Amino acid sequence: MDVNVLKSSKDEMDVELENLAIAELLRVYLNKDSSVTFAVWRRDHPSEKPVLVVKTKGKTVKKAMSDAIALITKNLDKVESDFKKIH
């Protein structure tokens, strides 16, 4: 998956993603983090890639993103494990 960092600082980042579903999933998980003050995606036109905008306080954006991805991975692994148990 291509990720293009458009803007980056310690507490703010704009990231262009390939996929709207991934942008929405990250937005949801980032907003669960109390140190994330703002997480939203935007897309100027439906033919353009979504841009995830994240702002934090008390934690770097990179750490918040890493934590969100780790939690997503953990939850997906649980779903996979539960699914395998029923088959």
Secondary structure, DSSP 8 states (H G I E B T S, - for coil): --EEEEEE-SSEEEEEES-HHHHHHHHHHHTTSTTEEEEEEE-SSTTS--EEEEEESSS-HHHHHHHHHHHHHHHHHHHHHHHHHH-
